[in-house]
């Protein structure tokens, strides 16, 4: 899934992380390690975006759409 994480609200990003965590759990149960790696990579990208936003906000910039 290709999303522009810079434009999504924080709540939507958090829901995406939750969904990916459920996907990881399911795929681990059925042995789909490639899907697990992909989901973990996407979670890392989203978390990086959330950290970037937090730092920007701490610097006095409102970056949350």
mmCIF file as Biopython writes it, N, C-alpha, C and O atoms, coordinates in Angstrom:
data_model
#
loop_
_atom_site.group_PDB
_atom_site.id
_atom_site.type_symbol
_atom_site.label_atom_id
_atom_site.label_alt_id
_atom_site.label_comp_id
_atom_site.label_asym_id
_atom_site.label_entity_id
_atom_site.label_seq_id
_atom_site.pdbx_PDB_ins_code
_atom_site.Cartn_x
_atom_site.Cartn_y
_atom_site.Cartn_z
_atom_site.occupancy
_atom_site.B_iso_or_equiv
_atom_site.auth_seq_id
_atom_site.auth_asym_id
_atom_site.pdbx_PDB_model_num
ATOM 1   N N  . UNK A ? 1  ? 0.845  -1.172  0.000  1.0 0.0 1  A 1 
ATOM 2   C CA . UNK A ? 1  ? 0.000  0.000   0.000  1.0 0.0 1  A 1 
ATOM 3   C C  . UNK A ? 1  ? 0.891  1.237   0.000  1.0 0.0 1  A 1 
ATOM 4   O O  . UNK A ? 1  ? 1.797  1.372   0.822  1.0 0.0 1  A 1 
ATOM 5   N N  . UNK A ? 2  ? 0.619  2.116   -0.922 1.0 0.0 2  A 1 
ATOM 6   C CA . UNK A ? 2  ? 1.408  3.331   -1.022 1.0 0.0 2  A 1 
ATOM 7   C C  . UNK A ? 2  ? 0.568  4.514   -0.554 1.0 0.0 2  A 1 
ATOM 8   O O  . UNK A ? 2  ? -0.367 4.929   -1.238 1.0 0.0 2  A 1 
ATOM 9   N N  . UNK A ? 3  ? 0.900  5.042   0.588  1.0 0.0 3  A 1 
ATOM 10  C CA . UNK A ? 3  ? 0.170  6.178   1.138  1.0 0.0 3  A 1 
ATOM 11  C C  . UNK A ? 3  ? 1.112  7.352   1.309  1.0 0.0 3  A 1 
ATOM 12  O O  . UNK A ? 3  ? 2.314  7.180   1.509  1.0 0.0 3  A 1 
ATOM 13  N N  . UNK A ? 4  ? 0.552  8.540   1.227  1.0 0.0 4  A 1 
ATOM 14  C CA . UNK A ? 4  ? 1.333  9.733   1.515  1.0 0.0 4  A 1 
ATOM 15  C C  . UNK A ? 4  ? 1.145  10.031  3.002  1.0 0.0 4  A 1 
ATOM 16  O O  . UNK A ? 4  ? 0.201  10.719  3.389  1.0 0.0 4  A 1 
ATOM 17  N N  . UNK A ? 5  ? 2.027  9.521   3.810  1.0 0.0 5  A 1 
ATOM 18  C CA . UNK A ? 5  ? 1.886  9.634   5.257  1.0 0.0 5  A 1 
ATOM 19  C C  . UNK A ? 5  ? 1.969  11.071  5.748  1.0 0.0 5  A 1 
ATOM 20  O O  . UNK A ? 5  ? 1.505  11.376  6.846  1.0 0.0 5  A 1 
ATOM 21  N N  . UNK A ? 6  ? 2.550  11.954  4.954  1.0 0.0 6  A 1 
ATOM 22  C CA . UNK A ? 6  ? 2.697  13.350  5.362  1.0 0.0 6  A 1 
ATOM 23  C C  . UNK A ? 6  ? 1.354  14.078  5.409  1.0 0.0 6  A 1 
ATOM 24  O O  . UNK A ? 6  ? 1.242  15.110  6.069  1.0 0.0 6  A 1 
ATOM 25  N N  . UNK A ? 7  ? 0.349  13.567  4.730  1.0 0.0 7  A 1 
ATOM 26  C CA . UNK A ? 7  ? -0.936 14.262  4.669  1.0 0.0 7  A 1 
ATOM 27  C C  . UNK A ? 7  ? -2.015 13.621  5.527  1.0 0.0 7  A 1 
ATOM 28  O O  . UNK A ? 7  ? -3.100 14.184  5.669  1.0 0.0 7  A 1 
ATOM 29  N N  . UNK A ? 8  ? -1.743 12.468  6.096  1.0 0.0 8  A 1 
ATOM 30  C CA . UNK A ? 8  ? -2.765 11.775  6.885  1.0 0.0 8  A 1 
ATOM 31  C C  . UNK A ? 8  ? -2.781 12.264  8.328  1.0 0.0 8  A 1 
ATOM 32  O O  . UNK A ? 8  ? -1.725 12.552  8.893  1.0 0.0 8  A 1 
ATOM 33  N N  . UNK A ? 9  ? -3.961 12.361  8.933  1.0 0.0 9  A 1 
ATOM 34  C CA . UNK A ? 9  ? -4.052 12.737  10.344 1.0 0.0 9  A 1 
ATOM 35  C C  . UNK A ? 9  ? -3.419 11.665  11.237 1.0 0.0 9  A 1 
ATOM 36  O O  . UNK A ? 9  ? -3.340 10.494  10.865 1.0 0.0 9  A 1 
ATOM 37  N N  . UNK A ? 10 ? -2.979 12.082  12.397 1.0 0.0 10 A 1 
ATOM 38  C CA . UNK A ? 10 ? -2.320 11.186  13.347 1.0 0.0 10 A 1 
ATOM 39  C C  . UNK A ? 10 ? -3.215 9.993   13.690 1.0 0.0 10 A 1 
ATOM 40  O O  . UNK A ? 10 ? -2.737 8.863   13.785 1.0 0.0 10 A 1 
ATOM 41  N N  . UNK A ? 11 ? -4.499 10.245  13.874 1.0 0.0 11 A 1 
ATOM 42  C CA . UNK A ? 11 ? -5.417 9.168   14.241 1.0 0.0 11 A 1 
ATOM 43  C C  . UNK A ? 11 ? -5.449 8.091   13.157 1.0 0.0 11 A 1 
ATOM 44  O O  . UNK A ? 11 ? -5.487 6.896   13.453 1.0 0.0 11 A 1 
ATOM 45  N N  . UNK A ? 12 ? -5.434 8.523   11.925 1.0 0.0 12 A 1 
ATOM 46  C CA . UNK A ? 12 ? -5.460 7.559   10.812 1.0 0.0 12 A 1 
ATOM 47  C C  . UNK A ? 12 ? -4.153 6.769   10.756 1.0 0.0 12 A 1 
ATOM 48  O O  . UNK A ? 12 ? -4.158 5.573   10.466 1.0 0.0 12 A 1 
ATOM 49  N N  . UNK A ? 13 ? -3.046 7.434   11.032 1.0 0.0 13 A 1 
ATOM 50  C CA . UNK A ? 13 ? -1.762 6.732   11.051 1.0 0.0 13 A 1 
ATOM 51  C C  . UNK A ? 13 ? -1.740 5.693   12.166 1.0 0.0 13 A 1 
ATOM 52  O O  . UNK A ? 13 ? -1.248 4.581   11.980 1.0 0.0 13 A 1 
ATOM 53  N N  . UNK A ? 14 ? -2.276 6.065   13.328 1.0 0.0 14 A 1 
ATOM 54  C CA . UNK A ? 14 ? -2.300 5.118   14.443 1.0 0.0 14 A 1 
ATOM 55  C C  . UNK A ? 14 ? -3.189 3.922   14.125 1.0 0.0 14 A 1 
ATOM 56  O O  . UNK A ? 14 ? -2.852 2.788   14.465 1.0 0.0 14 A 1 
ATOM 57  N N  . UNK A ? 15 ? -4.323 4.172   13.473 1.0 0.0 15 A 1 
ATOM 58  C CA . UNK A ? 15 ? -5.200 3.059   13.072 1.0 0.0 15 A 1 
ATOM 59  C C  . UNK A ? 15 ? -4.493 2.144   12.078 1.0 0.0 15 A 1 
ATOM 60  O O  . UNK A ? 15 ? -4.668 0.926   12.115 1.0 0.0 15 A 1 
ATOM 61  N N  . UNK A ? 16 ? -3.697 2.731   11.193 1.0 0.0 16 A 1 
ATOM 62  C CA . UNK A ? 16 ? -2.948 1.929   10.219 1.0 0.0 16 A 1 
ATOM 63  C C  . UNK A ? 16 ? -1.934 1.047   10.940 1.0 0.0 16 A 1 
ATOM 64  O O  . UNK A ? 16 ? -1.773 -0.123  10.593 1.0 0.0 16 A 1 
ATOM 65  N N  . UNK A ? 17 ? -1.249 1.601   11.939 1.0 0.0 17 A 1 
ATOM 66  C CA . UNK A ? 17 ? -0.295 0.802   12.720 1.0 0.0 17 A 1 
ATOM 67  C C  . UNK A ? 17 ? -1.026 -0.349  13.404 1.0 0.0 17 A 1 
ATOM 68  O O  . UNK A ? 17 ? -0.551 -1.485  13.384 1.0 0.0 17 A 1 
ATOM 69  N N  . UNK A ? 18 ? -2.175 -0.063  14.007 1.0 0.0 18 A 1 
ATOM 70  C CA . UNK A ? 18 ? -2.954 -1.114  14.678 1.0 0.0 18 A 1 
ATOM 71  C C  . UNK A ? 18 ? -3.345 -2.216  13.699 1.0 0.0 18 A 1 
ATOM 72  O O  . UNK A ? 18 ? -3.255 -3.402  14.014 1.0 0.0 18 A 1 
ATOM 73  N N  . UNK A ? 19 ? -3.776 -1.813  12.521 1.0 0.0 19 A 1 
ATOM 74  C CA . UNK A ? 19 ? -4.161 -2.779  11.493 1.0 0.0 19 A 1 
ATOM 75  C C  . UNK A ? 19 ? -2.967 -3.629  11.060 1.0 0.0 19 A 1 
ATOM 76  O O  . UNK A ? 19 ? -3.086 -4.841  10.882 1.0 0.0 19 A 1 
ATOM 77  N N  . UNK A ? 20 ? -1.836 -2.986  10.896 1.0 0.0 20 A 1 
ATOM 78  C CA . UNK A ? 20 ? -0.627 -3.720  10.503 1.0 0.0 20 A 1 
ATOM 79  C C  . UNK A ? 20 ? -0.186 -4.693  11.589 1.0 0.0 20 A 1 
ATOM 80  O O  . UNK A ? 20 ? 0.293  -5.785  11.284 1.0 0.0 20 A 1 
ATOM 81  N N  . UNK A ? 21 ? -0.343 -4.309  12.851 1.0 0.0 21 A 1 
ATOM 82  C CA . UNK A ? 21 ? 0.012  -5.210  13.949 1.0 0.0 21 A 1 
ATOM 83  C C  . UNK A ? 21 ? -0.878 -6.456  13.925 1.0 0.0 21 A 1 
ATOM 84  O O  . UNK A ? 21 ? -0.402 -7.564  14.173 1.0 0.0 21 A 1 
ATOM 85  N N  . UNK A ? 22 ? -2.161 -6.276  13.627 1.0 0.0 22 A 1 
ATOM 86  C CA . UNK A ? 22 ? -3.061 -7.424  13.502 1.0 0.0 22 A 1 
ATOM 87  C C  . UNK A ? 22 ? -2.639 -8.306  12.331 1.0 0.0 22 A 1 
ATOM 88  O O  . UNK A ? 22 ? -2.672 -9.533  12.425 1.0 0.0 22 A 1 
ATOM 89  N N  . UNK A ? 23 ? -2.248 -7.679  11.237 1.0 0.0 23 A 1 
ATOM 90  C CA . UNK A ? 23 ? -1.787 -8.418  10.062 1.0 0.0 23 A 1 
ATOM 91  C C  . UNK A ? 23 ? -0.541 -9.232  10.392 1.0 0.0 23 A 1 
ATOM 92  O O  . UNK A ? 23 ? -0.420 -10.388 9.987  1.0 0.0 23 A 1 
ATOM 93  N N  . UNK A ? 24 ? 0.380  -8.624  11.128 1.0 0.0 24 A 1 
ATOM 94  C CA . UNK A ? 24 ? 1.606  -9.324  11.526 1.0 0.0 24 A 1 
ATOM 95  C C  . UNK A ? 24 ? 1.256  -10.549 12.364 1.0 0.0 24 A 1 
ATOM 96  O O  . UNK A ? 24 ? 1.770  -11.642 12.126 1.0 0.0 24 A 1 
ATOM 97  N N  . UNK A ? 25 ? 0.386  -10.358 13.336 1.0 0.0 25 A 1 
ATOM 98  C CA . UNK A ? 25 ? -0.002 -11.467 14.209 1.0 0.0 25 A 1 
ATOM 99  C C  . UNK A ? 25 ? -0.600 -12.617 13.402 1.0 0.0 25 A 1 
ATOM 100 O O  . UNK A ? 25 ? -0.243 -13.778 13.603 1.0 0.0 25 A 1 
ATOM 101 N N  . UNK A ? 26 ? -1.505 -12.287 12.496 1.0 0.0 26 A 1 
ATOM 102 C CA . UNK A ? 26 ? -2.142 -13.313 11.670 1.0 0.0 26 A 1 
ATOM 103 C C  . UNK A ? 26 ? -1.120 -14.012 10.779 1.0 0.0 26 A 1 
ATOM 104 O O  . UNK A ? 26 ? -1.101 -15.241 10.699 1.0 0.0 26 A 1 
ATOM 105 N N  . UNK A ? 27 ? -0.276 -13.237 10.114 1.0 0.0 27 A 1 
ATOM 106 C CA . UNK A ? 27 ? 0.689  -13.825 9.188  1.0 0.0 27 A 1 
ATOM 107 C C  . UNK A ? 27 ? 1.750  -14.662 9.901  1.0 0.0 27 A 1 
ATOM 108 O O  . UNK A ? 27 ? 2.259  -15.626 9.327  1.0 0.0 27 A 1 
ATOM 109 N N  . UNK A ? 28 ? 2.087  -14.314 11.126 1.0 0.0 28 A 1 
ATOM 110 C CA . UNK A ? 28 ? 3.007  -15.150 11.899 1.0 0.0 28 A 1 
ATOM 111 C C  . UNK A ? 28 ? 2.371  -16.511 12.179 1.0 0.0 28 A 1 
ATOM 112 O O  . UNK A ? 28 ? 3.044  -17.541 12.150 1.0 0.0 28 A 1 
ATOM 113 N N  . UNK A ? 29 ? 1.080  -16.498 12.449 1.0 0.0 29 A 1 
ATOM 114 C CA . UNK A ? 29 ? 0.374  -17.750 12.734 1.0 0.0 29 A 1 
ATOM 115 C C  . UNK A ? 29 ? 0.336  -18.671 11.519 1.0 0.0 29 A 1 
ATOM 116 O O  . UNK A ? 29 ? 0.392  -19.892 11.660 1.0 0.0 29 A 1 
ATOM 117 N N  . UNK A ? 30 ? 0.243  -18.088 10.331 1.0 0.0 30 A 1 
ATOM 118 C CA . UNK A ? 30 ? 0.149  -18.931 9.131  1.0 0.0 30 A 1 
ATOM 119 C C  . UNK A ? 30 ? 1.483  -19.060 8.397  1.0 0.0 30 A 1 
ATOM 120 O O  . UNK A ? 30 ? 1.559  -19.708 7.354  1.0 0.0 30 A 1 
ATOM 121 N N  . UNK A ? 31 ? 2.536  -18.442 8.943  1.0 0.0 31 A 1 
ATOM 122 C CA . UNK A ? 31 ? 3.878  -18.635 8.396  1.0 0.0 31 A 1 
ATOM 123 C C  . UNK A ? 31 ? 4.241  -17.798 7.190  1.0 0.0 31 A 1 
ATOM 124 O O  . UNK A ? 31 ? 5.099  -18.204 6.406  1.0 0.0 31 A 1 
ATOM 125 N N  . UNK A ? 32 ? 3.628  -16.659 7.016  1.0 0.0 32 A 1 
ATOM 126 C CA . UNK A ? 32 ? 3.942  -15.784 5.880  1.0 0.0 32 A 1 
ATOM 127 C C  . UNK A ? 32 ? 4.957  -14.728 6.316  1.0 0.0 32 A 1 
ATOM 128 O O  . UNK A ? 32 ? 4.591  -13.592 6.619  1.0 0.0 32 A 1 
ATOM 129 N N  . UNK A ? 33 ? 6.221  -15.108 6.345  1.0 0.0 33 A 1 
ATOM 130 C CA . UNK A ? 33 ? 7.255  -14.202 6.852  1.0 0.0 33 A 1 
ATOM 131 C C  . UNK A ? 33 ? 7.485  -12.997 5.946  1.0 0.0 33 A 1 
ATOM 132 O O  . UNK A ? 33 ? 7.846  -11.926 6.434  1.0 0.0 33 A 1 
ATOM 133 N N  . UNK A ? 34 ? 7.284  -13.148 4.645  1.0 0.0 34 A 1 
ATOM 134 C CA . UNK A ? 34 ? 7.477  -12.015 3.736  1.0 0.0 34 A 1 
ATOM 135 C C  . UNK A ? 34 ? 6.469  -10.901 4.029  1.0 0.0 34 A 1 
ATOM 136 O O  . UNK A ? 34 ? 6.820  -9.721  4.015  1.0 0.0 34 A 1 
ATOM 137 N N  . UNK A ? 35 ? 5.233  -11.278 4.290  1.0 0.0 35 A 1 
ATOM 138 C CA . UNK A ? 35 ? 4.200  -10.299 4.624  1.0 0.0 35 A 1 
ATOM 139 C C  . UNK A ? 35 ? 4.503  -9.620  5.954  1.0 0.0 35 A 1 
ATOM 140 O O  . UNK A ? 35 ? 4.238  -8.430  6.125  1.0 0.0 35 A 1 
ATOM 141 N N  . UNK A ? 36 ? 5.057  -10.378 6.892  1.0 0.0 36 A 1 
ATOM 142 C CA . UNK A ? 36 ? 5.423  -9.825  8.193  1.0 0.0 36 A 1 
ATOM 143 C C  . UNK A ? 36 ? 6.508  -8.771  8.021  1.0 0.0 36 A 1 
ATOM 144 O O  . UNK A ? 36 ? 6.424  -7.695  8.613  1.0 0.0 36 A 1 
ATOM 145 N N  . UNK A ? 37 ? 7.512  -9.065  7.227  1.0 0.0 37 A 1 
ATOM 146 C CA . UNK A ? 37 ? 8.600  -8.111  6.990  1.0 0.0 37 A 1 
ATOM 147 C C  . UNK A ? 37 ? 8.079  -6.836  6.349  1.0 0.0 37 A 1 
ATOM 148 O O  . UNK A ? 37 ? 8.487  -5.737  6.722  1.0 0.0 37 A 1 
ATOM 149 N N  . UNK A ? 38 ? 7.194  -6.979  5.401  1.0 0.0 38 A 1 
ATOM 150 C CA . UNK A ? 38 ? 6.611  -5.829  4.714  1.0 0.0 38 A 1 
ATOM 151 C C  . UNK A ? 38 ? 5.804  -4.962  5.682  1.0 0.0 38 A 1 
ATOM 152 O O  . UNK A ? 38 ? 5.915  -3.736  5.660  1.0 0.0 38 A 1 
ATOM 153 N N  . UNK A ? 39 ? 5.005  -5.590  6.518  1.0 0.0 39 A 1 
ATOM 154 C CA . UNK A ? 39 ? 4.190  -4.851  7.486  1.0 0.0 39 A 1 
ATOM 155 C C  . UNK A ? 39 ? 5.073  -4.141  8.505  1.0 0.0 39 A 1 
ATOM 156 O O  . UNK A ? 39 ? 4.809  -2.994  8.866  1.0 0.0 39 A 1 
ATOM 157 N N  . UNK A ? 40 ? 6.108  -4.811  8.964  1.0 0.0 40 A 1 
ATOM 158 C CA . UNK A ? 40 ? 7.029  -4.180  9.925  1.0 0.0 40 A 1 
ATOM 159 C C  . UNK A ? 40 ? 7.726  -2.976  9.307  1.0 0.0 40 A 1 
ATOM 160 O O  . UNK A ? 40 ? 7.922  -1.961  9.976  1.0 0.0 40 A 1 
ATOM 161 N N  . UNK A ? 41 ? 8.097  -3.081  8.048  1.0 0.0 41 A 1 
ATOM 162 C CA . UNK A ? 41 ? 8.742  -1.962  7.356  1.0 0.0 41 A 1 
ATOM 163 C C  . UNK A ? 41 ? 7.787  -0.775  7.256  1.0 0.0 41 A 1 
ATOM 164 O O  . UNK A ? 41 ? 8.194  0.371   7.443  1.0 0.0 41 A 1 
ATOM 165 N N  . UNK A ? 42 ? 6.533  -1.047  6.964  1.0 0.0 42 A 1 
ATOM 166 C CA . UNK A ? 42 ? 5.555  0.041   6.869  1.0 0.0 42 A 1 
ATOM 167 C C  . UNK A ? 42 ? 5.322  0.687   8.229  1.0 0.0 42 A 1 
ATOM 168 O O  . UNK A ? 42 ? 5.189  1.907   8.320  1.0 0.0 42 A 1 
ATOM 169 N N  . UNK A ? 43 ? 5.271  -0.118  9.282  1.0 0.0 43 A 1 
ATOM 170 C CA . UNK A ? 43 ? 5.122  0.428   10.633 1.0 0.0 43 A 1 
ATOM 171 C C  . UNK A ? 43 ? 6.293  1.349   10.951 1.0 0.0 43 A 1 
ATOM 172 O O  . UNK A ? 43 ? 6.099  2.425   11.516 1.0 0.0 43 A 1 
ATOM 173 N N  . UNK A ? 44 ? 7.490  0.940   10.597 1.0 0.0 44 A 1 
ATOM 174 C CA . UNK A ? 44 ? 8.673  1.760   10.851 1.0 0.0 44 A 1 
ATOM 175 C C  . UNK A ? 44 ? 8.576  3.107   10.122 1.0 0.0 44 A 1 
ATOM 176 O O  . UNK A ? 44 ? 8.934  4.142   10.684 1.0 0.0 44 A 1 
ATOM 177 N N  . UNK A ? 45 ? 8.100  3.094   8.893  1.0 0.0 45 A 1 
ATOM 178 C CA . UNK A ? 45 ? 7.938  4.331   8.124  1.0 0.0 45 A 1 
ATOM 179 C C  . UNK A ? 45 ? 6.928  5.256   8.808  1.0 0.0 45 A 1 
ATOM 180 O O  . UNK A ? 45 ? 7.166  6.457   8.938  1.0 0.0 45 A 1 
ATOM 181 N N  . UNK A ? 46 ? 5.813  4.693   9.239  1.0 0.0 46 A 1 
ATOM 182 C CA . UNK A ? 46 ? 4.778  5.495   9.895  1.0 0.0 46 A 1 
ATOM 183 C C  . UNK A ? 46 ? 5.296  6.063   11.211 1.0 0.0 46 A 1 
ATOM 184 O O  . UNK A ? 46 ? 5.063  7.233   11.514 1.0 0.0 46 A 1 
ATOM 185 N N  . UNK A ? 47 ? 5.994  5.247   11.995 1.0 0.0 47 A 1 
ATOM 186 C CA . UNK A ? 47 ? 6.525  5.722   13.267 1.0 0.0 47 A 1 
ATOM 187 C C  . UNK A ? 47 ? 7.541  6.839   13.055 1.0 0.0 47 A 1 
ATOM 188 O O  . UNK A ? 47 ? 7.600  7.782   13.844 1.0 0.0 47 A 1 
ATOM 189 N N  . UNK A ? 48 ? 8.329  6.741   12.009 1.0 0.0 48 A 1 
ATOM 190 C CA . UNK A ? 48 ? 9.286  7.797   11.686 1.0 0.0 48 A 1 
ATOM 191 C C  . UNK A ? 48 ? 8.549  9.100   11.384 1.0 0.0 48 A 1 
ATOM 192 O O  . UNK A ? 48 ? 8.973  10.171  11.819 1.0 0.0 48 A 1 
ATOM 193 N N  . UNK A ? 49 ? 7.463  9.009   10.650 1.0 0.0 49 A 1 
ATOM 194 C CA . UNK A ? 49 ? 6.653  10.198  10.340 1.0 0.0 49 A 1 
ATOM 195 C C  . UNK A ? 49 ? 6.058  10.795  11.610 1.0 0.0 49 A 1 
ATOM 196 O O  . UNK A ? 49 ? 6.050  12.016  11.769 1.0 0.0 49 A 1 
ATOM 197 N N  . UNK A ? 50 ? 5.565  9.963   12.508 1.0 0.0 50 A 1 
ATOM 198 C CA . UNK A ? 50 ? 4.994  10.463  13.755 1.0 0.0 50 A 1 
ATOM 199 C C  . UNK A ? 50 ? 6.051  11.152  14.616 1.0 0.0 50 A 1 
ATOM 200 O O  . UNK A ? 50 ? 5.770  12.170  15.248 1.0 0.0 50 A 1 
ATOM 201 N N  . UNK A ? 51 ? 7.249  10.607  14.641 1.0 0.0 51 A 1 
ATOM 202 C CA . UNK A ? 51 ? 8.348  11.230  15.389 1.0 0.0 51 A 1 
ATOM 203 C C  . UNK A ? 51 ? 8.711  12.573  14.767 1.0 0.0 51 A 1 
ATOM 204 O O  . UNK A ? 51 ? 8.954  13.545  15.481 1.0 0.0 51 A 1 
ATOM 205 N N  . UNK A ? 52 ? 8.748  12.627  13.434 1.0 0.0 52 A 1 
ATOM 206 C CA . UNK A ? 52 ? 9.059  13.881  12.745 1.0 0.0 52 A 1 
ATOM 207 C C  . UNK A ? 52 ? 8.032  14.952  13.111 1.0 0.0 52 A 1 
ATOM 208 O O  . UNK A ? 52 ? 8.389  16.097  13.386 1.0 0.0 52 A 1 
ATOM 209 N N  . UNK A ? 53 ? 6.770  14.574  13.111 1.0 0.0 53 A 1 
ATOM 210 C CA . UNK A ? 53 ? 5.714  15.531  13.455 1.0 0.0 53 A 1 
ATOM 211 C C  . UNK A ? 53 ? 5.848  16.015  14.890 1.0 0.0 53 A 1 
ATOM 212 O O  . UNK A ? 53 ? 5.670  17.201  15.171 1.0 0.0 53 A 1 
ATOM 213 N N  . UNK A ? 54 ? 6.161  15.100  15.792 1.0 0.0 54 A 1 
ATOM 214 C CA . UNK A ? 54 ? 6.310  15.480  17.198 1.0 0.0 54 A 1 
ATOM 215 C C  . UNK A ? 54 ? 7.447  16.484  17.360 1.0 0.0 54 A 1 
ATOM 216 O O  . UNK A ? 54 ? 7.308  17.466  18.089 1.0 0.0 54 A 1 
ATOM 217 N N  . UNK A ? 55 ? 8.568  16.243  16.688 1.0 0.0 55 A 1 
ATOM 218 C CA . UNK A ? 55 ? 9.703  17.164  16.765 1.0 0.0 55 A 1 
ATOM 219 C C  . UNK A ? 55 ? 9.351  18.527  16.187 1.0 0.0 55 A 1 
ATOM 220 O O  . UNK A ? 55 ? 9.718  19.556  16.753 1.0 0.0 55 A 1 
ATOM 221 N N  . UNK A ? 56 ? 8.643  18.538  15.065 1.0 0.0 56 A 1 
ATOM 222 C CA . UNK A ? 56 ? 8.225  19.800  14.452 1.0 0.0 56 A 1 
ATOM 223 C C  . UNK A ? 56 ? 7.303  20.573  15.386 1.0 0.0 56 A 1 
ATOM 224 O O  . UNK A ? 56 ? 7.414  21.792  15.516 1.0 0.0 56 A 1 
ATOM 225 N N  . UNK A ? 57 ? 6.399  19.858  16.029 1.0 0.0 57 A 1 
ATOM 226 C CA . UNK A ? 57 ? 5.469  20.518  16.941 1.0 0.0 57 A 1 
ATOM 227 C C  . UNK A ? 57 ? 6.214  21.089  18.148 1.0 0.0 57 A 1 
ATOM 228 O O  . UNK A ? 57 ? 5.871  22.167  18.634 1.0 0.0 57 A 1 
ATOM 229 N N  . UNK A ? 58 ? 7.226  20.374  18.632 1.0 0.0 58 A 1 
ATOM 230 C CA . UNK A ? 58 ? 8.024  20.861  19.752 1.0 0.0 58 A 1 
ATOM 231 C C  . UNK A ? 58 ? 8.796  22.118  19.369 1.0 0.0 58 A 1 
ATOM 232 O O  . UNK A ? 58 ? 9.133  22.937  20.223 1.0 0.0 58 A 1 
ATOM 233 N N  . UNK A ? 59 ? 9.072  22.260  18.079 1.0 0.0 59 A 1 
ATOM 234 C CA . UNK A ? 59 ? 9.764  23.450  17.589 1.0 0.0 59 A 1 
ATOM 235 C C  . UNK A ? 59 ? 8.790  24.580  17.264 1.0 0.0 59 A 1 
ATOM 236 O O  . UNK A ? 59 ? 9.183  25.590  16.681 1.0 0.0 59 A 1 
ATOM 237 N N  . UNK A ? 60 ? 7.537  24.415  17.635 1.0 0.0 60 A 1 
ATOM 238 C CA . UNK A ? 60 ? 6.555  25.469  17.460 1.0 0.0 60 A 1 
ATOM 239 C C  . UNK A ? 60 ? 5.849  25.476  16.127 1.0 0.0 60 A 1 
ATOM 240 O O  . UNK A ? 60 ? 5.180  26.453  15.788 1.0 0.0 60 A 1 
ATOM 241 N N  . UNK A ? 61 ? 5.980  24.421  15.371 1.0 0.0 61 A 1 
ATOM 242 C CA . UNK A ? 61 ? 5.313  24.344  14.073 1.0 0.0 61 A 1 
ATOM 243 C C  . UNK A ? 61 ? 4.144  23.379  14.162 1.0 0.0 61 A 1 
ATOM 244 O O  . UNK A ? 61 ? 4.265  22.283  14.710 1.0 0.0 61 A 1 
ATOM 245 N N  . UNK A ? 62 ? 3.024  23.795  13.623 1.0 0.0 62 A 1 
ATOM 246 C CA . UNK A ? 62 ? 1.854  22.919  13.592 1.0 0.0 62 A 1 
ATOM 247 C C  . UNK A ? 62 ? 1.856  22.173  12.272 1.0 0.0 62 A 1 
ATOM 248 O O  . UNK A ? 62 ? 1.449  22.718  11.246 1.0 0.0 62 A 1 
ATOM 249 N N  . UNK A ? 63 ? 2.313  20.925  12.292 1.0 0.0 63 A 1 
ATOM 250 C CA . UNK A ? 63 ? 2.442  20.141  11.065 1.0 0.0 63 A 1 
ATOM 251 C C  . UNK A ? 63 ? 1.358  19.085  10.931 1.0 0.0 63 A 1 
ATOM 252 O O  . UNK A ? 63 ? 1.352  18.314  9.972  1.0 0.0 63 A 1 
ATOM 253 N N  . UNK A ? 64 ? 0.449  19.049  11.880 1.0 0.0 64 A 1 
ATOM 254 C CA . UNK A ? 64 ? -0.575 18.013  11.846 1.0 0.0 64 A 1 
ATOM 255 C C  . UNK A ? 64 ? -1.725 18.444  10.955 1.0 0.0 64 A 1 
ATOM 256 O O  . UNK A ? 64 ? -2.359 19.470  11.199 1.0 0.0 64 A 1 
ATOM 257 N N  . UNK A ? 65 ? -1.991 17.659  9.921  1.0 0.0 65 A 1 
ATOM 258 C CA . UNK A ? 65 ? -3.106 18.019  9.033  1.0 0.0 65 A 1 
ATOM 259 C C  . UNK A ? 65 ? -4.444 17.833  9.726  1.0 0.0 65 A 1 
ATOM 260 O O  . UNK A ? 65 ? -5.490 18.088  9.129  1.0 0.0 65 A 1 
#
